[in-house]
């Protein structure tokens, strides 16, 4: 297999930055699980803001490193695509957290934790896939990880359809219907962001196999 070292120029700079970016995305989902399980009086958005700020800093560092480091045009696009996909995950998670904190008193009987747990699993897979890049990974290993990511995303798609059926059949409070729909769709979007990042990584491996 062609060494992926070529993609990122000399040294481990890009590997480290992308791995840190994937980890920041995972940290945001762990913060989400903590938020959903915390008493109302202790709920805070601080951890989400820290994760988002870290992701923005990493994205800026990657962009600057691309200016300072020689890579081919195709390789640059790959790095930019992955950095962009990773950046969007904590951004979406923070958006969910902000809205949830505002309206959680009206949603005490709604189970967001099970869906958030799926999102956390999705970011675990993304962290594994990203960390594999520096190892010139075997295609079968990356295929298995990508299929695991796709399976999580497919299950999320199935559940959102069930949610729509339940909402429009059983929910009698229009305001609560809108809130539940909006928040569950944000979790679905965050999982889609993970799938997009996984697809980018898998394509990088395929193109250089």
N, C-alpha and C positions, 0 to 999 in steps of 0.2 A: 504493500500500500504506500502511496506517495505520502511523505511526511507532512503533517499539518504545520510543522514548524515554519515552512515556507510562507504559509498564509499570514503569520503574525510577525514576520521579520525576525531579527536576531533577539535572543533572550526570551524571558518569560513574561514580559510586561503585559501583553494583551491577554495571555492566559489568566494571569492574576486578576486583572481588571474585570474580565468577563466572569470569572468565578465569584469575585466579590459582589458583582452586580446580581448574579443569580442568588447568592446568599441573602442579599438585601431584600430581594423579592420574597424569599422564604421567611425571613424575619417578619415581614409585614403580615404574612398569613398566620404566623404564630401569635403575633400581637392581636390579630383578629379573634382567634380562638380564646385568648385571655380576656378580651373585651366582652365577648358574648357570655362568658362564664362569671364575669365580675358583678358584684352588687352595683345597683344603679348609682349609689353615692360615690363609688370609687372609679367610675368609668372615665377614661381620659384618652385624648387623641395624641398625646405626646409621643408615644412609641411609633405611631404611624408617620408623624411628621419627621421624626429622626430617620426612619427607613426611607422615606421619600427624599429627604434632603441628601442622604447618602447616595441614593440612586442617581440623583441629579448631578452630584459631584463626580461620580464614576462615569456617567455619560459624557460629561464635559472633559474628563481626563482622557477617555477613549478618543473623543473627537480631536483633542489636541495632539494626542500621540499619533493619530493617523496623519496629521499634518507634518509631524516631525520624523516619521518613520517611512521608509520606502516600502510600498507594497504595490502589486499590480492593481489595475482598475477593478477586476473581478473580485480579487481578494478584499479590496476596500469595501465593496458593496456587501460582501458577506459579513464582515465585521460590523459595519453600520447597521445592517438588518438585524443581527442578533442583539446588539446593544439597544437598538430601538425597541425590539420586542420585549426585552427584559425590563426596560425602563417603564413600559406601560403597565406592568403587573402591579407594583405597589401603588401606582397612581390610581388605578381602579379600586384597589382594596381600600385606600384612604377615602375615596369618594363614598364607598359603602359605609365606612365607619362614621364619617361625618353625618350622614343622613340617619344612620341607625341611632346614634347618640341623641339626635334631635327628637326622634319619635319613638324611642324604645318603650316608653311608658304605655304606648298604645298597641304594642306588639309583644306583650309579655307571654302570650300563648302561642307564639309562632316559633317553630324550630328552624333557626338559621344555622345552628351549630353543625348539624349533620352535613349540610352542603358546604360549610366552611371547612370541614374536615377533608372533604374531597379536594378542595382547593389546596389545602396544605399538602396533601399527597401529590398533587400535580406539581407543586413547586419542589418537592423532594426529588421527583423524577428529573426536573429541569436542572437542579443542582448536580445530580449524578451525570446527566448528559454533558453539561458544560465542563465538569471536571475531567471527563474522558478525553476532551479535545487534545490536551497536552500529551496524551499517552498514545497517539496514533491508533485510535480504537479499531477493533475488528468490526466489520459491518454487522455481523450477527448480534453482537452485544448491543450496538446502537439500535438495531432493528427491534430488539426485544424491549429496550427502553422506550422507543418511539411508539411501539404498539401498546405499551402500558399507558402512555400518555393519551393515546387515541381512545383507549378503552375508558379512561376516566372521563374524557370529554364526551364520548357517546352516551355514557350513563347520565351525565349532567343534562344532555339534550333530552333524554327520555324523561327525566324528572321534571324538566321545565314544562314539557307538554302535559304531564299529569297535574302540575301546579295550575296551569291555565284552565284545565277542565274543572279542577276543584274551585278555583277562584270564581269563575263565571257561573258555576252551578250553585255553590253554597255560600259564598261571601255576600252578606246583605248590607254591609257598611261600605258605601262607595269610597270613602276616604281611606279606610283600611285596605280595600282592594287595590287601590292605586299604590299605596305604600308597599304592600307585600309584593306586588308585581315589580315595582321599581327596584326594590332591594334584591329580590331573587335574580332579576335580570342582571344586576351588577355583579353578583357572584358568578353567574353564568358567563358574563363577559370576561371576568378575571381568569376563569378556566380556559376560555378561548384564547386569551393572551398567552397562557402557558403552552397551549397546543401550537400556537404560531411560533413561539420560541423553539419548541421541540422540532417543528418542521424545518426551521432554518438550520439548526444543528445537524439534523439528519441529512439535509441536502448538501451541506458542506462536506460531510463524510463521504456521501455517494459521489460527489464531483471529484473527489481526490482519492478514490479507491483504485 
